[in-house]
């Protein structure tokens, strides 16, 4: 899953670094990097969001799958880039 997530998140506009498959790996990587966006798979759970918020309170937290506390959620790997950029998902309510 991690390889597919990395492929879905890569773009010419940003550099993709890291890739944690456990909370321990995530904590080590958060101590190393200064990310603007932190992409978290729902399998890591809400503790991953709390770790991200504690270490990088200004970073945008995007989840793949539903995790409480994320700034944006991608329902599938195909939606990852749009969620990172903050592009609303189609079919949702129109902004007021």
KAFENNOR-V74395 format. One record per pair of residues at least 12 apart in sequence whose C-alpha atoms are under 7 Angstrom apart, sorted by the first residue. I is the first residue (numbers start at 1). J is the second residue. D is the distance in Angstrom with one decimal. If there is no record, write none. Layout:
i: [I | I]
j: [J | J]
d: [D | D]
This chain:
i: [2 | 5 | 8 | 8 | 8 | 8 | 9 | 9 | 22 | 23 | 23 | 27 | 30 | 35 | 36 | 36 | 37 | 37 | 37 | 38 | 38 | 38 | 38 | 39 | 39 | 39 | 40 | 40 | 40 | 41 | 41 | 41 | 42 | 42 | 42 | 42 | 42 | 45 | 46 | 46 | 49 | 49 | 62 | 62 | 64]
j: [19 | 77 | 77 | 78 | 80 | 81 | 80 | 81 | 44 | 44 | 48 | 51 | 55 | 59 | 59 | 60 | 59 | 60 | 61 | 59 | 60 | 61 | 62 | 61 | 62 | 63 | 62 | 63 | 64 | 63 | 64 | 65 | 63 | 64 | 65 | 66 | 67 | 67 | 67 | 68 | 69 | 70 | 83 | 84 | 76]
d: [6.9 | 6.5 | 5.8 | 6.6 | 6.3 | 7.0 | 5.9 | 5.6 | 6.6 | 6.6 | 6.3 | 6.8 | 6.6 | 6.5 | 4.7 | 6.2 | 5.2 | 4.6 | 5.8 | 6.7 | 6.2 | 4.9 | 6.1 | 6.1 | 4.8 | 5.7 | 6.2 | 4.7 | 6.2 | 5.6 | 4.8 | 6.6 | 6.2 | 5.7 | 5.0 | 6.0 | 5.8 | 6.4 | 5.7 | 6.0 | 6.5 | 6.6 | 6.6 | 6.4 | 6.4]
